[in-house]
Amino acid sequence: MSNKRLLFIPVSSPEGIGEYMRSLLLAQSLQDELHASIDIHFILNKHAAYAKSCPFETTLLDHSATKELDYVCDVIEKFKPNVVIFDCAGRAGHMKAAKKVGAKVVFISQHAKKRAKGLKLNRINLIDVHWVVQPDYCIEPLTWAENAKLDIFPLVRPRNVGPFVAFASNEQKQQMLSRYSLELKNYFIVNAGSGGHTLNGQNCADIYFEAALKIAKQTGLRGVVVFGQNYSKTIPSSDSILCIKSLQNTEFLALMSQAKVALLSGGDTLLQAIAVHTPAVACAISKDQNARLDHCINTGVVLKANLNIDDIVTKVEKVIGVAFYNETTSKYAQLENIHSYDVITNGVKNMLDGSSL
């Protein structure tokens, strides 16, 4: 019996990494569960820093998949996948090619603009399931026009399934504390996304590192700075800060879930911090993060800071103040507990098995 074939086409750009990391985590999880019965293939932009290190068979493009319509369609035709996962990517032509070879089509979006792409009329009968990896509190509801479109045309309705988080086990958490000689709730964790973001000519990871040095000095907490896979400089060394190039997603979550506080960007890691109940201070380091950060602030477990060292330090000190900290952590019980990891992994497995969703 031939193996099931799964094709991933995430948004793949030199700057961004979130969609690729989500696809990679999903691919690794499915491989662990299905072992030798599945063949996994990725299509990536060769100019992305992570492209050549992908652990699965990969087709490398000269541009993003969006600009390589015919080539991507040829790969789909030759690979003949059972399921194709378009993570914030995919032209209607790609989806038509997938349907032509009998594949199920999954579209994953993470904000309203990307969600709207899954509701274009040229996607009619092309998408089998549309998962939105945001909790309800963090994304605008469908517009009146979008709801009307769904009522009139046979488009798949988007489903909010929350952040894609693979929670670490208690054993994994303890292993990470032991590996880095850390104590539960006696350190803070810092990450400015992929490590390649710049603002006003400055690398955001460098600004976060400088803020971490000051936080460690003023609070007595040890700092853990994860610079990100796209950070191109030499990783600095410090007595008060543990500096790490990058971590696997589960490793990062194991550390973040046990940290006193997290300093993050407005990207996916912010939703993950909320999911693992770690209070956070966050800055919007790209334009598309402002709306998400504002939504997260409304939860009461995130404080917004300007991308300024003094403001960051002030906000972190405010979060860890005893009264404020206790008030913040008490709010997690009021937040919805929806996480998309099981929904998506089980959904894809069902499609590979030929089961209905």
Phi, psi and omega in degrees: 000129183287154180291152170286146184241129184235125182246131178250129174232083177275158168306128186227105181225158179300332184271317188269154180219346187301315182294319178297316182295324177294315179297320180296316178298317179296316180298315181294321179295317180291322178296319179299323183278323186261349175056233188278003185268010182222138174251126184244136181224142177244149169243119187225156172285122185295345181275351176287138186301330185272351192302315186280351180258004179300128185283359180250165175303135189222137167262123182260131182255157176284339181222187173292159180301329180302326183269000184238060187302303186294318182297315180296320178297323178295319179297317179298316182296321182283320183285329181050063182290154171278327179220137173241129180251114177261108182261101182057024183222181171105121173270160178302325179297322177295317181293323176297320179296322179295315180294327181298326179266008175087017182277150167280143182247124177249131174243125177247128176234165183224359172206172190301323182294315178291322178302321181298331179294329178285352181251012176291146184295339177282003175260004181304127178063015179257330183258129180271326177210140181235106178259132177253114187274058176220146170286162182303325185288349190247011179213143180295145176294163176302144179287167176302318181295320180292319177296320178296319179299318180293328179288330186268321187248153181281063175261148179285132180285129178296144180237119176288120183239007176083176183293149180273098186234123173261101186293141177283146175284165177301324178295316178296322179298314181295322179298319180291321177298317181292319182302321185252012178053051180250157177245141181308128177060018179245025177209163174239154182241143187229134175204128180255041179085218186287344181097355182255358182287136175232150177217126182054040176080000180248140176286127184297326178297325178293319178297316179297322179295316178297321177295321180298320178302317181288321178298315180299318181294320186272341182250338184083356177281148174281145179254144173237113180250120176258110190284329178106151186296332183268006178287121190262351181271174175291134179291126182288168176238151183200146177287327185265347184237129171274115184256124184234134179297301180200164179225155168296153185304315181294324177295316179298316180293326177298319178286318183294323182293342182250002179280155176291318183204156178239140171250116190224172169272187178267024181271202184300327183297335179293317176295325178293323177298317178297319182295325181262010173064043175249115178305145187222149166248134185220148173242144173277112184256005171211159187301323185285357181266346185298312182295316180297317180297319178298319177298317182293326177300326181295344177287338181084004181245010179227138173248137179268138176233151170287156179283069184217129187304313183295319180293320177300312182298317179300317181291321178295317179297324178295316182299318186274359172300138191306307183296314181295319182297315180295321178295319180296310184294336179289343184279345182297329181297338182272348184272146178298148184247062182250126178227136191275353188305305182292322180301313185284314181297316179292323179297316179293319178300318178298319179293322178295327179280351182087010180277157176279156181280000000 
